Amino acid sequence: MARQITNFQEWLNIDQVAEYLGVSKRSVINAIDLCKSQLANKELKLKKFGSKTLVSKTSIDNALEIITNKKKAPQNMGGIV
């Protein structure tokens, strides 16, 4: 179980994001990989803290959709999902 998320917490680790969204840790890692490769989830804000990747809770809340599967990523880089 991930560490509890507080109301004032802005950055979440992968376990916390998975719990926050109600998806698997693997799905979160896939979404982050798509963001890093700029194939999808461009609205997610990421940062490194040591060896951990953190995701902005605000960017999660503001995202219309978070894609976790490369097959569902838009084919053309300017496309709207």
N, C-alpha and C positions, 0 to 999 in steps of 0.2 A: 504494500500500500504506500502511495506517495505521501510526502509530507503535506499536511493540510494547507490549503490555499487561503490566504487572508484577503480581506477586502482591499487592503492597501498594497498588496503585492502586484508589481507590474511585470516582472519576468518570471516565467515558469520553466522548469526543466521538462524533459521529455515525459517522464512518468506523470508529472502534474498535468501536462497538456492532455495526455491520454485520458486521465481521469476526468478532467474538465470537460472534454468533448464526448466522453463515453465511447471511446474507440480503443483499439489495441495500440500498444507501444510501437509495434511494427508499422501500423498505419501512419503514426506521427512521424516516424523516421522516413517513410516514403514521401510524405508531404514536405518534409524539410529538404530531402534530396531533390525533389522537383523544384523547390524554391531556389536552392543553391545553383541548380543547372539552368535556371530561368525558363523552365518549360511551363510552369504553372505556379500558383500561390505567390505571385510577385508582391502581393500586399502584406505578406507576413514579414515582420521585422525579427531578424535573428541576431544574436551576438554570442560570442564565445566567452566563457568564464573558465579559465584553465582548460581542461579537456572536455568540458560540458558545453553543449549547445543550449541556449536559452531562447525562448520565444516570447515576444511581447503579448501580454494578455489583451491589451487594447487592440492590437492588430488582428488577433483571433476574433474578438468581438465585432470588429468592423468588416471582416471578410464576408463577402456574400456566399462564398462556397470555398471549401478547402478540398482540393483534389489529392487523393492518396494513391491513385493508380495512373501510371504513365500512359496507358491506353486511353484514358479519359482526358488527358491534357489536350488543349487546343492544338490543332495541326499547324495553324499559321500563328506566328508569334503575336500578332496583333488581334487575334480573335477573342471574342467574348464568349465565356462559358455559359 
